[in-house]
Amino acid sequence: MAGANCATRLKKSDAMTKKRQQQKTLRMGFVPLCDCAPIVMARELGLFEKHGVDVELKREVGWATIRDKMLYGELDAAHATAAMVFAATLGLGSIQTDCVTGLVLNLHGNAITLSNRLWEAGVRDGGTLREFIRSTRGEPQLTLGVVFPFSSHNFLLRKWLRSHSIDPDRDVQLAVVPPPQMAASMKSGNLDGYCAGEPWNSVAVMHRTGWVAATSAEISPLHPEKVLMVSRDFAELREAEHLALIAALIEACRFCDQPENRDRIIETLAQPQYINAPIQALRMSMCGTFDFGKGRVEKMSDFNIFARHNANEPSADKARWVLGNMTESGVLPDPALIGPNTMSEVFRADIFHKASQLIQPNHE
């Protein structure tokens, strides 16, 4: 009888330990950008609590920090560039760690900003930039910033330059700079331009230190941008939490995509613990129009897409876009590293669909 009671107590203890493990705080990193909105609003709207997950948000300065903290276990989940998940899994630029994403957080959201110095020299677009570069050969090359080698920003800037017959590896220098430091780096003269997410293009426009030459929606329509990144171990060992986290974020993405919610989102993102940027700069890309600077303002309802156009599913076509651009940009030097199942093992549409089932119909 005593043995039976002991066994019962052990079972209860194991169950309680398992429950505590499942309920422990989930540490989630983000970088201060407009496309962290679903993560922030999931917190502010109580959606994490609604789905039974305890989430602690951690604001990080840039993508290298996010990657390193993810790979060394200091974060459980993160707002990440889409290519970062493949890079970690393939061991590119870091230790090899199997990672997955079950959710794309947004499409679009980036722009290419050039300095006022280039405007004053007659640059108005990619074509006149090419002529400027050709006319100044022999002088120091232009330095253009990207936020991370394994990012759409690197791919988009390269694609835009090549479309205007500018070789990104020979005609200019590319430098990696964290997103929040882009505008200040250009103002100080360390950069001649950059490709970054919002609001860091609009900050330059607002302060009249730069102007926008192109948006990511113009360069590559409906491209995948940020994703929810977790390790494969997390996805498997804490599956219930992972699915609940994704369900909360799907609801937040839908909320963020509604125009009538944008004012509330902007006021929230402006707070110091989130983006800590002027409301005016946040508004410039989040309210249906976009200010390119130099008097050009255009309607752009799709500058940020958080849910429309099947944005959130980590589908094969999105994975194909990422891997194709990794190869074309040179950050994936050996395409043979891509196995026959790499896309489906990293971009997990099955996890997305399983998490979607946790959302009640009246919230769709």
Contacts in CASP RR format, 6 or more apart in sequence:
PFRMAT RR
TARGET T0000
AUTHOR 0000-0000-0000
METHOD contacts of the structure
MODEL  1
MAGANCATRLKKSDAMTKKRQQQKTLRMGFVPLCDCAPIVMARELGLFEK
HGVDVELKREVGWATIRDKMLYGELDAAHATAAMVFAATLGLGSIQTDCV
TGLVLNLHGNAITLSNRLWEAGVRDGGTLREFIRSTRGEPQLTLGVVFPF
SSHNFLLRKWLRSHSIDPDRDVQLAVVPPPQMAASMKSGNLDGYCAGEPW
NSVAVMHRTGWVAATSAEISPLHPEKVLMVSRDFAELREAEHLALIAALI
EACRFCDQPENRDRIIETLAQPQYINAPIQALRMSMCGTFDFGKGRVEKM
SDFNIFARHNANEPSADKARWVLGNMTESGVLPDPALIGPNTMSEVFRAD
IFHKASQLIQPNHE
21 238 0 8 1.000
22 238 0 8 1.000
22 240 0 8 1.000
22 241 0 8 1.000
23 54 0 8 1.000
24 54 0 8 1.000
25 54 0 8 1.000
25 55 0 8 1.000
25 56 0 8 1.000
26 53 0 8 1.000
26 54 0 8 1.000
26 55 0 8 1.000
26 56 0 8 1.000
26 76 0 8 1.000
26 77 0 8 1.000
26 241 0 8 1.000
26 245 0 8 1.000
27 56 0 8 1.000
27 58 0 8 1.000
27 74 0 8 1.000
27 75 0 8 1.000
27 76 0 8 1.000
27 77 0 8 1.000
28 39 0 8 1.000
28 55 0 8 1.000
28 56 0 8 1.000
28 57 0 8 1.000
28 58 0 8 1.000
28 75 0 8 1.000
28 76 0 8 1.000
28 77 0 8 1.000
28 78 0 8 1.000
28 79 0 8 1.000
28 245 0 8 1.000
29 39 0 8 1.000
29 57 0 8 1.000
29 58 0 8 1.000
29 59 0 8 1.000
29 60 0 8 1.000
29 66 0 8 1.000
29 69 0 8 1.000
29 75 0 8 1.000
29 77 0 8 1.000
29 78 0 8 1.000
29 79 0 8 1.000
30 36 0 8 1.000
30 39 0 8 1.000
30 40 0 8 1.000
30 57 0 8 1.000
30 58 0 8 1.000
30 59 0 8 1.000
30 60 0 8 1.000
30 78 0 8 1.000
30 79 0 8 1.000
31 59 0 8 1.000
31 60 0 8 1.000
31 61 0 8 1.000
31 62 0 8 1.000
31 63 0 8 1.000
31 66 0 8 1.000
31 79 0 8 1.000
31 178 0 8 1.000
31 179 0 8 1.000
31 180 0 8 1.000
32 59 0 8 1.000
32 179 0 8 1.000
32 180 0 8 1.000
32 274 0 8 1.000
32 275 0 8 1.000
32 276 0 8 1.000
32 277 0 8 1.000
33 79 0 8 1.000
33 179 0 8 1.000
33 197 0 8 1.000
33 198 0 8 1.000
33 199 0 8 1.000
33 200 0 8 1.000
33 226 0 8 1.000
33 275 0 8 1.000
34 109 0 8 1.000
34 197 0 8 1.000
34 198 0 8 1.000
34 199 0 8 1.000
34 269 0 8 1.000
34 275 0 8 1.000
34 282 0 8 1.000
34 285 0 8 1.000
34 286 0 8 1.000
34 304 0 8 1.000
35 79 0 8 1.000
35 105 0 8 1.000
35 106 0 8 1.000
35 109 0 8 1.000
35 197 0 8 1.000
35 198 0 8 1.000
35 225 0 8 1.000
35 226 0 8 1.000
35 304 0 8 1.000
35 306 0 8 1.000
36 79 0 8 1.000
36 226 0 8 1.000
36 269 0 8 1.000
36 274 0 8 1.000
36 275 0 8 1.000
37 252 0 8 1.000
37 256 0 8 1.000
37 265 0 8 1.000
37 269 0 8 1.000
37 304 0 8 1.000
37 306 0 8 1.000
38 105 0 8 1.000
38 106 0 8 1.000
38 249 0 8 1.000
38 252 0 8 1.000
38 253 0 8 1.000
38 255 0 8 1.000
38 256 0 8 1.000
38 306 0 8 1.000
39 57 0 8 1.000
39 79 0 8 1.000
39 105 0 8 1.000
39 249 0 8 1.000
39 252 0 8 1.000
40 57 0 8 1.000
40 265 0 8 1.000
40 268 0 8 1.000
40 269 0 8 1.000
40 274 0 8 1.000
41 47 0 8 1.000
41 252 0 8 1.000
41 255 0 8 1.000
41 256 0 8 1.000
41 265 0 8 1.000
41 268 0 8 1.000
42 48 0 8 1.000
42 55 0 8 1.000
42 248 0 8 1.000
42 249 0 8 1.000
42 251 0 8 1.000
42 252 0 8 1.000
43 55 0 8 1.000
43 57 0 8 1.000
44 268 0 8 1.000
45 251 0 8 1.000
45 252 0 8 1.000
45 255 0 8 1.000
47 248 0 8 1.000
47 249 0 8 1.000
47 251 0 8 1.000
47 252 0 8 1.000
48 54 0 8 1.000
48 55 0 8 1.000
48 245 0 8 1.000
48 248 0 8 1.000
50 248 0 8 1.000
51 244 0 8 1.000
51 245 0 8 1.000
51 247 0 8 1.000
51 248 0 8 1.000
51 358 0 8 1.000
52 244 0 8 1.000
53 241 0 8 1.000
53 244 0 8 1.000
53 245 0 8 1.000
53 248 0 8 1.000
55 245 0 8 1.000
57 273 0 8 1.000
58 69 0 8 1.000
58 75 0 8 1.000
59 273 0 8 1.000
59 274 0 8 1.000
60 66 0 8 1.000
60 69 0 8 1.000
61 178 0 8 1.000
61 180 0 8 1.000
61 181 0 8 1.000
62 147 0 8 1.000
62 148 0 8 1.000
62 178 0 8 1.000
62 179 0 8 1.000
62 180 0 8 1.000
63 80 0 8 1.000
63 81 0 8 1.000
63 84 0 8 1.000
63 147 0 8 1.000
63 148 0 8 1.000
63 150 0 8 1.000
63 151 0 8 1.000
63 178 0 8 1.000
64 148 0 8 1.000
64 176 0 8 1.000
64 178 0 8 1.000
66 75 0 8 1.000
66 78 0 8 1.000
66 79 0 8 1.000
66 80 0 8 1.000
66 84 0 8 1.000
66 229 0 8 1.000
67 80 0 8 1.000
67 84 0 8 1.000
67 87 0 8 1.000
67 88 0 8 1.000
67 94 0 8 1.000
68 74 0 8 1.000
68 94 0 8 1.000
69 75 0 8 1.000
69 78 0 8 1.000
70 78 0 8 1.000
70 80 0 8 1.000
70 88 0 8 1.000
70 97 0 8 1.000
70 99 0 8 1.000
70 229 0 8 1.000
70 231 0 8 1.000
71 88 0 8 1.000
71 94 0 8 1.000
71 95 0 8 1.000
71 97 0 8 1.000
73 231 0 8 1.000
76 230 0 8 1.000
76 234 0 8 1.000
76 238 0 8 1.000
77 228 0 8 1.000
77 229 0 8 1.000
77 230 0 8 1.000
77 234 0 8 1.000
77 242 0 8 1.000
77 245 0 8 1.000
78 228 0 8 1.000
78 229 0 8 1.000
78 230 0 8 1.000
79 105 0 8 1.000
79 226 0 8 1.000
79 228 0 8 1.000
79 229 0 8 1.000
80 101 0 8 1.000
80 226 0 8 1.000
80 227 0 8 1.000
80 228 0 8 1.000
80 229 0 8 1.000
81 147 0 8 1.000
81 148 0 8 1.000
81 150 0 8 1.000
81 151 0 8 1.000
81 152 0 8 1.000
81 153 0 8 1.000
81 225 0 8 1.000
81 226 0 8 1.000
81 227 0 8 1.000
82 101 0 8 1.000
82 104 0 8 1.000
82 152 0 8 1.000
82 224 0 8 1.000
82 225 0 8 1.000
82 226 0 8 1.000
82 227 0 8 1.000
82 318 0 8 1.000
82 322 0 8 1.000
83 150 0 8 1.000
83 151 0 8 1.000
83 152 0 8 1.000
83 155 0 8 1.000
83 322 0 8 1.000
83 325 0 8 1.000
83 326 0 8 1.000
83 331 0 8 1.000
84 99 0 8 1.000
84 148 0 8 1.000
84 150 0 8 1.000
84 151 0 8 1.000
84 229 0 8 1.000
85 99 0 8 1.000
85 100 0 8 1.000
85 101 0 8 1.000
85 227 0 8 1.000
85 229 0 8 1.000
85 346 0 8 1.000
85 347 0 8 1.000
86 92 0 8 1.000
86 150 0 8 1.000
86 319 0 8 1.000
86 322 0 8 1.000
86 323 0 8 1.000
86 326 0 8 1.000
86 332 0 8 1.000
86 342 0 8 1.000
86 346 0 8 1.000
87 93 0 8 1.000
87 94 0 8 1.000
87 150 0 8 1.000
87 326 0 8 1.000
87 331 0 8 1.000
88 94 0 8 1.000
88 96 0 8 1.000
88 97 0 8 1.000
88 98 0 8 1.000
88 99 0 8 1.000
88 229 0 8 1.000
89 96 0 8 1.000
89 97 0 8 1.000
89 98 0 8 1.000
89 99 0 8 1.000
89 342 0 8 1.000
89 345 0 8 1.000
89 346 0 8 1.000
90 96 0 8 1.000
90 332 0 8 1.000
90 337 0 8 1.000
90 338 0 8 1.000
90 342 0 8 1.000
91 97 0 8 1.000
92 150 0 8 1.000
92 331 0 8 1.000
92 332 0 8 1.000
93 149 0 8 1.000
93 150 0 8 1.000
97 231 0 8 1.000
98 231 0 8 1.000
98 232 0 8 1.000
98 233 0 8 1.000
99 229 0 8 1.000
99 230 0 8 1.000
99 231 0 8 1.000
99 232 0 8 1.000
99 346 0 8 1.000
100 229 0 8 1.000
100 230 0 8 1.000
100 231 0 8 1.000
100 232 0 8 1.000
100 235 0 8 1.000
100 345 0 8 1.000
100 346 0 8 1.000
100 347 0 8 1.000
100 348 0 8 1.000
100 351 0 8 1.000
101 227 0 8 1.000
101 228 0 8 1.000
101 229 0 8 1.000
101 230 0 8 1.000
101 314 0 8 1.000
101 346 0 8 1.000
101 347 0 8 1.000
101 348 0 8 1.000
102 227 0 8 1.000
102 228 0 8 1.000
102 235 0 8 1.000
102 246 0 8 1.000
102 314 0 8 1.000
102 347 0 8 1.000
102 348 0 8 1.000
102 349 0 8 1.000
102 351 0 8 1.000
102 352 0 8 1.000
102 355 0 8 1.000
103 227 0 8 1.000
103 228 0 8 1.000
103 246 0 8 1.000
103 249 0 8 1.000
103 250 0 8 1.000
103 312 0 8 1.000
103 314 0 8 1.000
103 352 0 8 1.000
103 355 0 8 1.000
104 224 0 8 1.000
104 225 0 8 1.000
104 226 0 8 1.000
104 227 0 8 1.000
104 311 0 8 1.000
104 312 0 8 1.000
104 313 0 8 1.000
104 314 0 8 1.000
104 318 0 8 1.000
105 225 0 8 1.000
105 226 0 8 1.000
105 227 0 8 1.000
105 228 0 8 1.000
105 249 0 8 1.000
105 253 0 8 1.000
105 306 0 8 1.000
105 312 0 8 1.000
106 225 0 8 1.000
106 226 0 8 1.000
106 253 0 8 1.000
106 304 0 8 1.000
106 305 0 8 1.000
106 306 0 8 1.000
106 311 0 8 1.000
107 222 0 8 1.000
107 223 0 8 1.000
107 224 0 8 1.000
107 225 0 8 1.000
107 305 0 8 1.000
107 309 0 8 1.000
107 311 0 8 1.000
108 215 0 8 1.000
108 216 0 8 1.000
108 217 0 8 1.000
108 222 0 8 1.000
108 223 0 8 1.000
108 225 0 8 1.000
108 302 0 8 1.000
108 303 0 8 1.000
108 304 0 8 1.000
108 305 0 8 1.000
109 197 0 8 1.000
109 198 0 8 1.000
109 215 0 8 1.000
109 216 0 8 1.000
109 217 0 8 1.000
109 225 0 8 1.000
109 285 0 8 1.000
109 303 0 8 1.000
109 304 0 8 1.000
110 152 0 8 1.000
110 153 0 8 1.000
110 156 0 8 1.000
110 195 0 8 1.000
110 196 0 8 1.000
110 197 0 8 1.000
110 198 0 8 1.000
110 201 0 8 1.000
110 215 0 8 1.000
110 216 0 8 1.000
110 225 0 8 1.000
111 195 0 8 1.000
111 196 0 8 1.000
111 197 0 8 1.000
111 198 0 8 1.000
111 201 0 8 1.000
111 212 0 8 1.000
111 214 0 8 1.000
111 215 0 8 1.000
111 216 0 8 1.000
111 285 0 8 1.000
112 156 0 8 1.000
112 157 0 8 1.000
112 160 0 8 1.000
112 193 0 8 1.000
112 194 0 8 1.000
112 195 0 8 1.000
112 201 0 8 1.000
112 212 0 8 1.000
112 213 0 8 1.000
112 214 0 8 1.000
112 215 0 8 1.000
112 219 0 8 1.000
113 182 0 8 1.000
113 183 0 8 1.000
113 186 0 8 1.000
113 193 0 8 1.000
113 194 0 8 1.000
113 195 0 8 1.000
113 196 0 8 1.000
113 201 0 8 1.000
113 204 0 8 1.000
113 205 0 8 1.000
113 210 0 8 1.000
113 211 0 8 1.000
113 212 0 8 1.000
113 213 0 8 1.000
114 123 0 8 1.000
114 129 0 8 1.000
114 192 0 8 1.000
114 193 0 8 1.000
114 210 0 8 1.000
114 211 0 8 1.000
114 212 0 8 1.000
114 213 0 8 1.000
115 186 0 8 1.000
115 189 0 8 1.000
115 191 0 8 1.000
115 192 0 8 1.000
115 193 0 8 1.000
115 209 0 8 1.000
115 210 0 8 1.000
116 208 0 8 1.000
116 209 0 8 1.000
116 210 0 8 1.000
116 211 0 8 1.000
117 192 0 8 1.000
118 129 0 8 1.000
118 132 0 8 1.000
118 142 0 8 1.000
118 192 0 8 1.000
118 193 0 8 1.000
119 210 0 8 1.000
119 211 0 8 1.000
119 294 0 8 1.000
121 132 0 8 1.000
122 128 0 8 1.000
122 132 0 8 1.000
123 129 0 8 1.000
123 132 0 8 1.000
125 164 0 8 1.000
125 213 0 8 1.000
126 160 0 8 1.000
126 161 0 8 1.000
126 163 0 8 1.000
126 164 0 8 1.000
126 166 0 8 1.000
126 213 0 8 1.000
126 214 0 8 1.000
127 164 0 8 1.000
129 164 0 8 1.000
129 166 0 8 1.000
129 213 0 8 1.000
130 164 0 8 1.000
130 165 0 8 1.000
130 166 0 8 1.000
133 142 0 8 1.000
133 166 0 8 1.000
133 171 0 8 1.000
133 172 0 8 1.000
141 171 0 8 1.000
141 172 0 8 1.000
141 173 0 8 1.000
142 172 0 8 1.000
142 173 0 8 1.000
142 192 0 8 1.000
142 193 0 8 1.000
143 172 0 8 1.000
143 173 0 8 1.000
143 174 0 8 1.000
143 175 0 8 1.000
143 190 0 8 1.000
143 191 0 8 1.000
143 192 0 8 1.000
143 193 0 8 1.000
144 157 0 8 1.000
144 172 0 8 1.000
144 173 0 8 1.000
144 174 0 8 1.000
144 175 0 8 1.000
144 191 0 8 1.000
144 192 0 8 1.000
144 193 0 8 1.000
144 194 0 8 1.000
144 195 0 8 1.000
145 157 0 8 1.000
145 174 0 8 1.000
145 175 0 8 1.000
145 176 0 8 1.000
145 177 0 8 1.000
145 182 0 8 1.000
145 185 0 8 1.000
145 191 0 8 1.000
145 193 0 8 1.000
145 194 0 8 1.000
145 195 0 8 1.000
145 196 0 8 1.000
146 153 0 8 1.000
146 154 0 8 1.000
146 157 0 8 1.000
146 174 0 8 1.000
146 175 0 8 1.000
146 176 0 8 1.000
146 177 0 8 1.000
146 194 0 8 1.000
146 195 0 8 1.000
147 153 0 8 1.000
147 154 0 8 1.000
147 176 0 8 1.000
147 177 0 8 1.000
147 178 0 8 1.000
147 179 0 8 1.000
147 182 0 8 1.000
147 195 0 8 1.000
147 196 0 8 1.000
147 197 0 8 1.000
148 154 0 8 1.000
148 176 0 8 1.000
149 176 0 8 1.000
149 331 0 8 1.000
150 326 0 8 1.000
150 331 0 8 1.000
152 216 0 8 1.000
152 220 0 8 1.000
152 223 0 8 1.000
152 224 0 8 1.000
152 225 0 8 1.000
152 325 0 8 1.000
153 195 0 8 1.000
153 196 0 8 1.000
153 197 0 8 1.000
154 174 0 8 1.000
154 195 0 8 1.000
154 329 0 8 1.000
154 331 0 8 1.000
155 220 0 8 1.000
155 325 0 8 1.000
155 326 0 8 1.000
155 328 0 8 1.000
155 329 0 8 1.000
156 195 0 8 1.000
156 216 0 8 1.000
156 219 0 8 1.000
156 220 0 8 1.000
156 223 0 8 1.000
157 168 0 8 1.000
157 174 0 8 1.000
157 195 0 8 1.000
158 168 0 8 1.000
158 328 0 8 1.000
158 329 0 8 1.000
159 219 0 8 1.000
159 220 0 8 1.000
159 325 0 8 1.000
160 195 0 8 1.000
160 213 0 8 1.000
160 214 0 8 1.000
160 219 0 8 1.000
161 167 0 8 1.000
161 168 0 8 1.000
161 171 0 8 1.000
161 172 0 8 1.000
162 168 0 8 1.000
163 219 0 8 1.000
166 172 0 8 1.000
168 174 0 8 1.000
175 191 0 8 1.000
177 185 0 8 1.000
177 191 0 8 1.000
177 194 0 8 1.000
179 196 0 8 1.000
179 197 0 8 1.000
179 200 0 8 1.000
180 200 0 8 1.000
182 191 0 8 1.000
182 194 0 8 1.000
182 196 0 8 1.000
182 200 0 8 1.000
182 204 0 8 1.000
183 200 0 8 1.000
183 201 0 8 1.000
183 203 0 8 1.000
183 204 0 8 1.000
183 207 0 8 1.000
183 209 0 8 1.000
185 191 0 8 1.000
185 194 0 8 1.000
186 192 0 8 1.000
186 193 0 8 1.000
186 194 0 8 1.000
186 204 0 8 1.000
186 209 0 8 1.000
186 210 0 8 1.000
187 204 0 8 1.000
187 207 0 8 1.000
187 209 0 8 1.000
194 200 0 8 1.000
195 216 0 8 1.000
198 282 0 8 1.000
198 284 0 8 1.000
198 285 0 8 1.000
198 286 0 8 1.000
198 303 0 8 1.000
198 304 0 8 1.000
199 275 0 8 1.000
199 277 0 8 1.000
199 278 0 8 1.000
199 281 0 8 1.000
199 282 0 8 1.000
199 284 0 8 1.000
199 285 0 8 1.000
201 212 0 8 1.000
201 285 0 8 1.000
202 281 0 8 1.000
202 282 0 8 1.000
202 284 0 8 1.000
202 285 0 8 1.000
202 291 0 8 1.000
203 277 0 8 1.000
203 278 0 8 1.000
203 281 0 8 1.000
204 210 0 8 1.000
204 211 0 8 1.000
205 211 0 8 1.000
205 212 0 8 1.000
205 284 0 8 1.000
205 291 0 8 1.000
205 292 0 8 1.000
205 293 0 8 1.000
206 278 0 8 1.000
206 280 0 8 1.000
206 281 0 8 1.000
206 284 0 8 1.000
210 293 0 8 1.000
211 292 0 8 1.000
211 293 0 8 1.000
211 294 0 8 1.000
211 296 0 8 1.000
212 290 0 8 1.000
212 291 0 8 1.000
212 292 0 8 1.000
212 293 0 8 1.000
213 292 0 8 1.000
215 290 0 8 1.000
215 300 0 8 1.000
215 303 0 8 1.000
216 223 0 8 1.000
216 225 0 8 1.000
217 300 0 8 1.000
217 302 0 8 1.000
217 303 0 8 1.000
220 321 0 8 1.000
222 305 0 8 1.000
222 309 0 8 1.000
223 321 0 8 1.000
224 314 0 8 1.000
224 318 0 8 1.000
224 321 0 8 1.000
224 322 0 8 1.000
227 314 0 8 1.000
228 245 0 8 1.000
228 246 0 8 1.000
228 249 0 8 1.000
230 242 0 8 1.000
234 242 0 8 1.000
235 242 0 8 1.000
235 348 0 8 1.000
235 351 0 8 1.000
242 351 0 8 1.000
242 355 0 8 1.000
243 351 0 8 1.000
243 354 0 8 1.000
243 355 0 8 1.000
243 358 0 8 1.000
244 355 0 8 1.000
244 358 0 8 1.000
246 351 0 8 1.000
246 352 0 8 1.000
246 355 0 8 1.000
247 355 0 8 1.000
247 356 0 8 1.000
247 358 0 8 1.000
247 359 0 8 1.000
250 307 0 8 1.000
250 312 0 8 1.000
250 355 0 8 1.000
250 356 0 8 1.000
250 359 0 8 1.000
251 359 0 8 1.000
251 363 0 8 1.000
253 306 0 8 1.000
253 307 0 8 1.000
253 311 0 8 1.000
253 312 0 8 1.000
254 306 0 8 1.000
254 307 0 8 1.000
254 363 0 8 1.000
254 364 0 8 1.000
255 261 0 8 1.000
256 265 0 8 1.000
256 304 0 8 1.000
256 306 0 8 1.000
256 307 0 8 1.000
257 305 0 8 1.000
257 306 0 8 1.000
257 307 0 8 1.000
257 308 0 8 1.000
257 311 0 8 1.000
259 287 0 8 1.000
259 288 0 8 1.000
259 301 0 8 1.000
262 286 0 8 1.000
262 287 0 8 1.000
263 287 0 8 1.000
265 286 0 8 1.000
266 279 0 8 1.000
266 282 0 8 1.000
266 283 0 8 1.000
266 286 0 8 1.000
266 287 0 8 1.000
267 279 0 8 1.000
268 274 0 8 1.000
269 275 0 8 1.000
269 277 0 8 1.000
269 282 0 8 1.000
270 276 0 8 1.000
270 277 0 8 1.000
270 278 0 8 1.000
270 279 0 8 1.000
270 282 0 8 1.000
275 282 0 8 1.000
284 290 0 8 1.000
284 291 0 8 1.000
285 300 0 8 1.000
285 303 0 8 1.000
285 304 0 8 1.000
286 303 0 8 1.000
286 304 0 8 1.000
288 299 0 8 1.000
288 300 0 8 1.000
288 301 0 8 1.000
288 303 0 8 1.000
289 297 0 8 1.000
289 298 0 8 1.000
289 299 0 8 1.000
289 300 0 8 1.000
290 297 0 8 1.000
290 298 0 8 1.000
290 299 0 8 1.000
290 300 0 8 1.000
290 303 0 8 1.000
291 297 0 8 1.000
292 298 0 8 1.000
302 308 0 8 1.000
305 311 0 8 1.000
312 352 0 8 1.000
313 349 0 8 1.000
313 352 0 8 1.000
313 353 0 8 1.000
314 347 0 8 1.000
314 348 0 8 1.000
314 349 0 8 1.000
314 351 0 8 1.000
314 352 0 8 1.000
315 347 0 8 1.000
315 349 0 8 1.000
316 343 0 8 1.000
316 344 0 8 1.000
316 347 0 8 1.000
316 349 0 8 1.000
318 347 0 8 1.000
319 343 0 8 1.000
319 344 0 8 1.000
319 346 0 8 1.000
319 347 0 8 1.000
320 343 0 8 1.000
322 347 0 8 1.000
323 332 0 8 1.000
323 338 0 8 1.000
323 342 0 8 1.000
323 343 0 8 1.000
324 332 0 8 1.000
326 332 0 8 1.000
327 335 0 8 1.000
332 338 0 8 1.000
END
